[in-house]
Amino acid sequence: MNKFIRFQLSLMMFLEFFIWGGWFVTLGTFLGYNLNATDVQISTAFSTQSWGAIIAPFIIGLIADRFFNAERILGFLHIVGSVLLYMMYISTDFAEFYPLVLGYMIAYMPTLALVNSVSFNQMKDPAKEFSFIRVFGTIGWIVAGLVISYVFYWDAPDARQDGMLKYTFLMVSIASAFLGLFSFTLPKTPPTADRSKKVSIVETLGLDALGLLKDRNFLMFFLASVLICIPLAFYYQNTNPFLSEIGVNNPTGLMTIGQVSEVLFMLLLPFFFKKFGFKMTIIAGMLAWTLRYILFAYGNSGELIFMLLIGIALHGICYDFFFVSGQIYTDFKAGTKFKSSAQGLITLATYGVGMLIGFYVAGLITNAYLTGEKMHDWETIWLYPAAFAFGVMVLFVLFFKNEKIDKKDIEI
């Protein structure tokens, strides 16, 4: 890969996640302050991510992989997304906002697979080259949070009250328009599917890998993956509103500590995985979820703010040790025949079904502990996902039989 193509792919990945991180992190706070949305309405808005994840395979499998170059579909979807983001920027109530965010997530979620396709198509050795490109996506997410908190101060208390968080949508609308146009200059990535072959909905959704669930260990891992998405949904949906509500300064910028942690623990994951094995790695991830929410429950914006910062910094262990190691395990169990289908099945089960349930549960519980206007009993709220994550871990410990994965099967 020459330097210019590497630059193109790195910029593509940076913008892809700058756009997502630039509005999704502050979505709950924006909806509460700007549109006076209830906790249940906020969870409904977040659940559009899940609907996008469920619909995305159809767009990729039935359209992009068969008829159009990936970079052209990517460009078209981001231009459409730019229009929808601008309309969200000028929205004045939740009834107007919801169909826009739903349409946007249906357009955006397929682009996560498309940027990977464009990247892989230019790589001779993806196992070695992809991580360098993908890290720019995490950097993009971090930069978005830092810009919101430390450049424009849109999440400062007075700015929140004045509704300034709406400008996050204008910022990412511009970025999305730029990425949309830029995508048409990316290296050509023609469709890979055989058009003469009959389309299979079963294969498109990864359902042909359901036979793997006959394996007790994989079934237990599959169920744990779905269930752990409930605590995960609490983090995505509630962390920024929680930090804002209790008076933490620059909450969006501070949350980027989680992405820095994600990069660091990604580097440590191969060592941990090889030394302690898959089961202990997954258990460490679930314990981190429990510890994180206990820290959130009892920390505060004063002397105990360090507890909140540690809780955010645990994101690397929470995410990498469970979800990334889970992708490795899925790849190992699937074998050559079902590699793609198995990964698709896990993605559908987690970001689709699991997160859909998670956002719904998080919304109900958060709303149940509303104590006043934009005020909540956060200590009690955070103890729910802490207990749930611990319960999932106990079930996993009891029913998952330790299984050795050969070192040669581990590629991160």
TIGU-551619 format. One record per residue (C-alpha): x, y, z. Coordinates in Angstrom, 3 decimals, decimal comma. Example, Ala and Ser with C-alpha at 12.3 -4.5 7.8 and 13.67 -1.06 7.14 Angstrom:
! residues 2
+----------+----------+----------+
!     east !    north !       up !
+----------+----------+----------+
!   12,300 !   -4,500 !    7,800 !
!   13,670 !   -1,060 !    7,140 !
+----------+----------+----------+
***
This chain:
! residues 412
+----------+----------+----------+
!     east !    north !       up !
+----------+----------+----------+
!    0,000 !    0,000 !    0,000 !
!    1,491 !    3,359 !   -0,993 !
!    1,563 !    6,371 !    1,337 !
!   -1,201 !    8,270 !   -0,460 !
!   -3,675 !    5,387 !   -0,201 !
!   -2,711 !    4,927 !    3,462 !
!   -3,456 !    8,627 !    4,016 !
!   -6,807 !    8,302 !    2,228 !
!   -7,865 !    5,288 !    4,282 !
!   -6,683 !    6,873 !    7,543 !
!   -8,637 !   10,074 !    6,851 !
!  -11,701 !    8,025 !    5,875 !
!  -11,541 !    6,105 !    9,161 !
!  -10,910 !    9,283 !   11,184 !
!  -13,972 !   11,010 !    9,728 !
!  -16,147 !    7,880 !   10,011 !
!  -15,783 !    7,786 !   13,790 !
!  -15,442 !   11,559 !   14,300 !
!  -18,981 !   11,762 !   12,912 !
!  -20,369 !    9,048 !   15,202 !
!  -18,559 !   10,234 !   18,332 !
!  -19,456 !   13,861 !   17,598 !
!  -23,164 !   13,434 !   18,363 !
!  -23,838 !    9,982 !   19,818 !
!  -21,959 !   10,553 !   23,108 !
!  -23,958 !   13,676 !   23,981 !
!  -27,260 !   12,467 !   22,515 !
!  -28,913 !   11,778 !   25,884 !
!  -27,888 !   15,154 !   27,289 !
!  -29,002 !   16,944 !   24,110 !
!  -32,418 !   15,287 !   24,139 !
!  -32,979 !   16,089 !   27,809 !
!  -31,961 !   19,750 !   27,603 !
!  -32,943 !   20,713 !   24,054 !
!  -36,058 !   18,651 !   23,373 !
!  -37,220 !   17,958 !   26,955 !
!  -37,299 !   14,246 !   26,148 !
!  -38,202 !   11,717 !   28,834 !
!  -35,837 !    8,905 !   29,803 !
!  -37,959 !    6,439 !   27,854 !
!  -37,850 !    8,673 !   24,770 !
!  -34,071 !    8,950 !   25,135 !
!  -33,769 !    5,155 !   25,224 !
!  -35,985 !    4,966 !   22,140 !
!  -33,628 !    7,330 !   20,306 !
!  -30,570 !    5,290 !   21,306 !
!  -32,255 !    2,085 !   20,161 !
!  -32,129 !    3,374 !   16,575 !
!  -28,513 !    2,154 !   16,616 !
!  -29,844 !   -1,366 !   17,069 !
!  -32,378 !   -1,040 !   14,278 !
!  -29,594 !    0,253 !   12,051 !
!  -27,442 !   -2,750 !   12,971 !
!  -30,310 !   -5,135 !   12,165 !
!  -31,040 !   -3,524 !    8,789 !
!  -27,380 !   -2,939 !    7,798 !
!  -26,721 !   -6,529 !    6,606 !
!  -29,515 !   -6,192 !    4,047 !
!  -27,996 !   -3,006 !    2,617 !
!  -24,528 !   -4,555 !    2,475 !
!  -25,475 !   -8,104 !    1,499 !
!  -28,298 !   -7,356 !   -0,917 !
!  -27,093 !   -4,108 !   -2,520 !
!  -23,463 !   -3,093 !   -1,909 !
!  -21,905 !   -6,527 !   -2,271 !
!  -23,807 !   -7,240 !   -5,482 !
!  -24,336 !   -4,111 !   -7,566 !
!  -22,228 !   -1,093 !   -6,571 !
!  -18,680 !   -0,212 !   -5,626 !
!  -18,299 !    0,048 !   -1,858 !
!  -16,772 !    3,536 !   -1,986 !
!  -19,748 !    4,848 !   -4,004 !
!  -22,307 !    3,428 !   -1,585 !
!  -20,222 !    4,895 !    1,247 !
!  -20,268 !    8,320 !   -0,402 !
!  -24,009 !    8,212 !   -1,109 !
!  -24,918 !    7,140 !    2,443 !
!  -22,798 !    9,854 !    4,044 !
!  -24,293 !   12,555 !    1,821 !
!  -27,782 !   11,366 !    2,788 !
!  -26,578 !   11,262 !    6,389 !
!  -25,355 !   14,854 !    6,159 !
!  -28,836 !   16,037 !    5,193 !
!  -30,458 !   14,068 !    8,020 !
!  -27,934 !   15,382 !   10,582 !
!  -28,665 !   18,951 !    9,498 !
!  -32,390 !   18,311 !    9,902 !
!  -31,697 !   16,954 !   13,414 !
!  -29,794 !   20,177 !   14,111 !
!  -32,894 !   22,270 !   13,360 !
!  -35,384 !   19,912 !   15,055 !
!  -37,484 !   21,415 !   17,833 !
!  -39,274 !   18,427 !   19,395 !
!  -38,808 !   14,701 !   19,857 !
!  -41,625 !   13,697 !   17,490 !
!  -39,810 !   15,526 !   14,698 !
!  -36,365 !   14,288 !   15,772 !
!  -37,029 !   10,545 !   16,124 !
!  -37,744 !    9,602 !   12,481 !
!  -34,655 !   11,598 !   11,468 !
!  -32,322 !    9,778 !   13,861 !
!  -33,863 !    6,438 !   12,862 !
!  -33,288 !    7,207 !    9,181 !
!  -29,769 !    8,365 !    9,935 !
!  -28,766 !    5,211 !   11,825 !
!  -30,175 !    3,035 !    9,035 !
!  -27,932 !    5,000 !    6,654 !
!  -24,887 !    5,134 !    8,958 !
!  -24,570 !    1,613 !   10,368 !
!  -23,840 !   -0,010 !    6,960 !
!  -20,925 !    2,412 !    6,507 !
!  -19,054 !    0,695 !    9,364 !
!  -18,745 !   -2,416 !    7,195 !
!  -18,110 !   -0,391 !    4,029 !
!  -15,058 !    1,447 !    5,411 !
!  -13,636 !   -1,941 !    6,395 !
!  -14,303 !   -3,318 !    2,908 !
!  -12,585 !   -0,365 !    1,236 !
!   -9,617 !   -0,764 !    3,585 !
!   -9,236 !   -4,537 !    3,268 !
!   -9,392 !   -4,312 !   -0,509 !
!   -6,132 !   -2,306 !   -0,489 !
!   -4,246 !   -4,527 !    1,948 !
!   -1,946 !   -7,438 !    1,216 !
!   -1,722 !   -8,393 !    4,906 !
!   -4,814 !   -7,095 !    6,782 !
!   -3,743 !   -8,717 !   10,066 !
!   -0,742 !   -6,404 !   10,161 !
!   -1,979 !   -3,364 !    8,238 !
!   -5,573 !   -2,875 !    9,389 !
!   -4,855 !   -1,912 !   13,012 !
!   -2,787 !    1,092 !   11,849 !
!   -5,726 !    2,322 !    9,748 !
!   -8,429 !    1,491 !   12,321 !
!   -6,713 !    3,370 !   15,157 !
!   -7,443 !    6,606 !   13,296 !
!  -11,127 !    5,879 !   13,845 !
!  -10,603 !    5,857 !   17,607 !
!   -8,548 !    9,055 !   17,285 !
!  -11,459 !   10,618 !   15,374 !
!  -13,886 !    9,734 !   18,191 !
!  -11,467 !   11,219 !   20,761 !
!  -10,973 !   14,440 !   18,778 !
!  -14,756 !   14,903 !   18,497 !
!  -15,139 !   14,732 !   22,285 !
!  -12,225 !   17,091 !   22,900 !
!  -13,569 !   19,613 !   20,376 !
!  -17,004 !   19,616 !   22,041 !
!  -15,607 !   20,139 !   25,560 !
!  -12,410 !   22,132 !   25,109 !
!  -12,788 !   24,071 !   21,842 !
!  -16,468 !   25,033 !   21,628 !
!  -17,520 !   24,285 !   25,271 !
!  -20,934 !   23,133 !   24,073 !
!  -21,349 !   20,811 !   27,081 !
!  -20,525 !   23,467 !   29,710 !
!  -23,431 !   24,070 !   32,171 !
!  -24,503 !   27,443 !   30,748 !
!  -24,089 !   26,206 !   27,173 !
!  -26,237 !   23,146 !   27,878 !
!  -28,954 !   25,345 !   29,326 !
!  -28,800 !   27,532 !   26,229 !
!  -29,183 !   24,487 !   23,956 !
!  -25,723 !   24,724 !   22,421 !
!  -25,379 !   20,945 !   22,093 !
!  -27,457 !   21,180 !   18,918 !
!  -24,313 !   22,444 !   17,189 !
!  -22,787 !   18,974 !   17,481 !
!  -25,194 !   17,927 !   14,728 !
!  -24,171 !   20,851 !   12,532 !
!  -20,494 !   19,985 !   13,052 !
!  -20,908 !   16,343 !   12,068 !
!  -23,278 !   17,225 !    9,230 !
!  -20,446 !   19,198 !    7,644 !
!  -18,003 !   16,350 !    8,323 !
!  -20,427 !   13,828 !    6,824 !
!  -20,860 !   15,908 !    3,664 !
!  -17,086 !   16,127 !    3,314 !
!  -16,628 !   12,376 !    3,837 !
!  -19,432 !   11,700 !    1,368 !
!  -17,711 !   13,664 !   -1,376 !
!  -14,261 !   12,421 !   -0,372 !
!  -15,452 !    8,805 !   -0,613 !
!  -15,802 !    9,098 !   -4,379 !
!  -12,034 !    9,684 !   -4,576 !
!  -11,198 !    6,516 !   -2,604 !
!   -9,660 !    3,476 !   -4,318 !
!  -12,211 !    1,532 !   -6,333 !
!  -13,742 !   -1,348 !   -4,418 !
!  -15,965 !   -3,316 !   -6,814 !
!  -18,724 !   -5,663 !   -5,605 !
!  -17,494 !   -9,104 !   -4,636 !
!  -20,654 !  -11,196 !   -4,634 !
!  -21,606 !  -13,415 !   -7,558 !
!  -24,763 !  -11,827 !   -9,014 !
!  -25,753 !  -15,083 !  -10,637 !
!  -25,990 !  -16,705 !   -7,222 !
!  -29,384 !  -16,587 !   -5,552 !
!  -29,607 !  -14,187 !   -2,605 !
!  -29,909 !  -15,964 !    0,742 !
!  -31,434 !  -14,008 !    3,630 !
!  -30,158 !  -16,727 !    5,962 !
!  -26,550 !  -16,161 !    4,867 !
!  -26,963 !  -12,377 !    4,777 !
!  -27,911 !  -12,293 !    8,466 !
!  -25,399 !  -14,950 !    9,441 !
!  -28,172 !  -17,343 !   10,441 !
!  -26,484 !  -20,245 !    8,679 !
!  -24,064 !  -20,195 !   11,626 !
!  -26,848 !  -21,007 !   14,107 !
!  -25,641 !  -24,596 !   14,100 !
!  -22,681 !  -23,423 !   16,198 !
!  -25,113 !  -22,978 !   19,092 !
!  -25,232 !  -26,755 !   19,450 !
!  -21,819 !  -26,385 !   21,044 !
!  -22,528 !  -25,721 !   24,745 !
!  -19,571 !  -23,407 !   25,192 !
!  -20,457 !  -21,296 !   22,167 !
!  -24,105 !  -21,176 !   23,285 !
!  -23,034 !  -19,905 !   26,711 !
!  -20,770 !  -17,309 !   25,137 !
!  -23,552 !  -16,272 !   22,733 !
!  -26,051 !  -15,773 !   25,583 !
!  -23,485 !  -13,893 !   27,681 !
!  -22,771 !  -11,612 !   24,701 !
!  -26,453 !  -10,724 !   24,362 !
!  -26,963 !  -10,221 !   28,109 !
!  -23,828 !   -8,101 !   28,677 !
!  -25,228 !   -5,621 !   26,147 !
!  -27,738 !   -4,544 !   28,795 !
!  -24,995 !   -3,033 !   31,024 !
!  -23,299 !   -1,721 !   27,868 !
!  -26,456 !    0,176 !   26,922 !
!  -26,476 !    1,894 !   30,334 !
!  -22,997 !    3,265 !   29,607 !
!  -23,775 !    4,611 !   26,146 !
!  -27,125 !    6,062 !   27,130 !
!  -26,557 !    7,414 !   30,617 !
!  -22,913 !    8,345 !   31,186 !
!  -22,909 !   11,792 !   29,584 !
!  -26,259 !   12,874 !   31,138 !
!  -25,066 !   11,482 !   34,501 !
!  -21,767 !   13,392 !   34,461 !
!  -23,544 !   16,561 !   33,302 !
!  -26,270 !   16,274 !   35,924 !
!  -23,923 !   15,839 !   38,902 !
!  -21,796 !   18,820 !   37,850 !
!  -18,686 !   17,273 !   36,290 !
!  -16,892 !   19,810 !   34,090 !
!  -16,188 !   18,940 !   30,426 !
!  -18,009 !   15,580 !   30,586 !
!  -17,677 !   14,805 !   26,871 !
!  -13,952 !   15,501 !   26,852 !
!  -13,433 !   13,368 !   29,966 !
!  -15,281 !   10,475 !   28,364 !
!  -12,574 !   10,289 !   25,684 !
!  -10,397 !    8,714 !   28,403 !
!  -12,397 !    5,580 !   27,591 !
!  -11,238 !    5,589 !   23,975 !
!   -7,595 !    6,166 !   24,980 !
!   -7,978 !    3,206 !   27,335 !
!   -9,473 !    1,170 !   24,503 !
!   -6,355 !    1,661 !   22,397 !
!   -3,996 !    0,805 !   25,275 !
!   -5,819 !   -2,357 !   26,306 !
!   -6,085 !   -3,445 !   22,693 !
!   -2,296 !   -3,608 !   22,739 !
!   -2,340 !   -5,596 !   26,009 !
!   -5,091 !   -7,994 !   24,918 !
!   -2,894 !  -10,451 !   22,957 !
!   -0,595 !  -10,869 !   25,979 !
!   -3,478 !  -11,341 !   28,413 !
!   -5,341 !  -13,648 !   26,044 !
!   -2,349 !  -15,917 !   25,499 !
!   -1,259 !  -15,994 !   29,149 !
!   -4,627 !  -16,461 !   30,881 !
!   -6,854 !  -17,904 !   28,161 !
!  -10,222 !  -16,958 !   26,732 !
!  -12,367 !  -17,730 !   29,783 !
!  -10,326 !  -15,603 !   32,189 !
!  -10,169 !  -12,769 !   29,649 !
!  -13,958 !  -12,705 !   29,306 !
!  -14,391 !  -12,900 !   33,093 !
!  -11,995 !   -9,951 !   33,540 !
!  -14,102 !   -7,975 !   31,064 !
!  -17,344 !   -8,693 !   32,929 !
!  -15,793 !   -7,914 !   36,309 !
!  -14,652 !   -4,593 !   34,871 !
!  -18,278 !   -3,772 !   33,954 !
!  -19,353 !   -4,495 !   37,541 !
!  -16,524 !   -2,438 !   39,060 !
!  -17,144 !    0,446 !   36,662 !
!  -20,774 !    0,845 !   37,688 !
!  -20,004 !    0,542 !   41,401 !
!  -17,489 !    3,363 !   40,943 !
!  -20,136 !    5,408 !   39,122 !
!  -22,669 !    4,718 !   41,880 !
!  -20,487 !    5,972 !   44,731 !
!  -18,238 !    8,541 !   43,034 !
!  -19,050 !   12,241 !   42,792 !
!  -17,885 !   15,459 !   41,139 !
!  -15,917 !   16,526 !   44,226 !
!  -13,297 !   14,610 !   46,200 !
!  -14,409 !   11,269 !   44,750 !
!  -14,221 !   12,298 !   41,098 !
!  -11,243 !    9,944 !   40,736 !
!  -13,742 !    7,072 !   41,046 !
!  -15,629 !    8,350 !   38,017 !
!  -12,401 !    8,776 !   36,035 !
!  -11,308 !    5,214 !   36,860 !
!  -14,764 !    3,976 !   35,834 !
!  -14,410 !    5,693 !   32,461 !
!  -10,843 !    4,426 !   32,053 !
!  -12,071 !    0,850 !   32,545 !
!  -13,723 !    1,072 !   29,125 !
!  -10,691 !   -0,569 !   27,510 !
!  -11,032 !   -3,691 !   29,660 !
!  -14,831 !   -3,667 !   29,474 !
!  -14,954 !   -3,499 !   25,692 !
!  -11,717 !   -5,082 !   24,459 !
!  -11,548 !   -7,981 !   26,902 !
!  -15,134 !   -9,021 !   26,217 !
!  -16,108 !   -7,998 !   22,697 !
!  -12,771 !   -8,123 !   20,867 !
!  -11,714 !  -11,385 !   22,507 !
!  -15,220 !  -12,641 !   21,735 !
!  -14,662 !  -11,927 !   18,050 !
!  -11,445 !  -13,958 !   18,210 !
!  -13,241 !  -16,832 !   19,933 !
!  -16,072 !  -16,730 !   17,386 !
!  -13,562 !  -16,856 !   14,537 !
!  -11,870 !  -19,853 !   16,184 !
!  -15,125 !  -21,771 !   16,735 !
!  -16,625 !  -21,026 !   13,338 !
!  -13,908 !  -22,567 !   11,192 !
!  -13,365 !  -21,642 !    7,563 !
!  -16,910 !  -22,340 !    6,382 !
!  -18,776 !  -20,054 !    8,788 !
!  -16,223 !  -17,336 !    9,641 !
!  -18,150 !  -14,434 !    8,091 !
!  -21,564 !  -15,793 !    8,996 !
!  -20,605 !  -16,348 !   12,633 !
!  -19,266 !  -12,793 !   13,000 !
!  -22,453 !  -11,493 !   11,383 !
!  -24,550 !  -13,551 !   13,773 !
!  -22,713 !  -12,207 !   16,834 !
!  -23,003 !   -8,620 !   15,556 !
!  -26,736 !   -9,071 !   14,942 !
!  -27,190 !  -10,632 !   18,395 !
!  -25,225 !   -7,943 !   20,260 !
!  -25,530 !   -4,583 !   18,530 !
!  -28,910 !   -5,596 !   17,159 !
!  -31,002 !   -7,622 !   19,601 !
!  -28,881 !   -7,242 !   22,756 !
!  -28,524 !   -3,470 !   22,588 !
!  -32,181 !   -3,073 !   21,612 !
!  -33,180 !   -4,840 !   24,831 !
!  -30,472 !   -2,986 !   26,757 !
!  -31,583 !    0,510 !   25,759 !
!  -35,203 !   -0,368 !   26,586 !
!  -34,283 !   -1,673 !   30,047 !
!  -31,943 !    1,270 !   30,726 !
!  -34,703 !    3,714 !   29,809 !
!  -37,257 !    2,093 !   32,115 !
!  -34,893 !    1,889 !   35,084 !
!  -33,560 !    5,419 !   34,639 !
!  -37,094 !    6,805 !   34,387 !
!  -38,156 !    4,849 !   37,504 !
!  -35,560 !    6,719 !   39,579 !
!  -36,353 !   10,216 !   38,358 !
!  -36,381 !   12,417 !   41,488 !
!  -37,076 !   15,826 !   39,958 !
!  -36,703 !   17,833 !   36,775 !
!  -33,574 !   16,404 !   35,097 !
!  -32,568 !   14,855 !   38,446 !
!  -32,099 !   11,148 !   39,166 !
!  -31,115 !    8,762 !   41,942 !
!  -27,948 !    7,752 !   40,102 !
!  -26,557 !    5,617 !   42,912 !
!  -29,470 !    3,202 !   42,618 !
!  -29,582 !    3,372 !   38,824 !
!  -25,914 !    2,364 !   38,443 !
!  -26,233 !   -0,543 !   40,872 !
!  -28,642 !   -2,264 !   38,461 !
!  -26,145 !   -2,777 !   35,593 !
!  -23,423 !   -3,582 !   38,163 !
!  -25,538 !   -6,401 !   39,589 !
!  -26,606 !   -7,568 !   36,150 !
!  -23,044 !   -7,758 !   34,825 !
!  -21,991 !   -9,687 !   37,938 !
!  -24,883 !  -12,112 !   37,456 !
!  -23,916 !  -12,742 !   33,827 !
!  -20,338 !  -13,364 !   34,951 !
!  -21,459 !  -15,931 !   37,553 !
!  -23,487 !  -17,807 !   34,936 !
!  -20,516 !  -17,764 !   32,581 !
!  -18,149 !  -19,073 !   35,273 !
!  -20,520 !  -21,904 !   36,143 !
!  -21,506 !  -23,082 !   32,678 !
!  -18,604 !  -22,249 !   30,357 !
!  -16,026 !  -25,023 !   30,319 !
!  -12,460 !  -23,754 !   29,991 !
!  -11,289 !  -24,143 !   26,416 !
!   -7,799 !  -23,752 !   24,991 !
!   -7,313 !  -21,735 !   21,820 !
!   -4,079 !  -22,246 !   19,923 !
!   -1,804 !  -19,215 !   19,825 !
!   -1,681 !  -19,397 !   16,041 !
!   -5,436 !  -18,675 !   15,970 !
!   -5,005 !  -15,313 !   17,657 !
!   -4,702 !  -12,378 !   15,298 !
!   -5,505 !   -8,900 !   16,528 !
+----------+----------+----------+
***
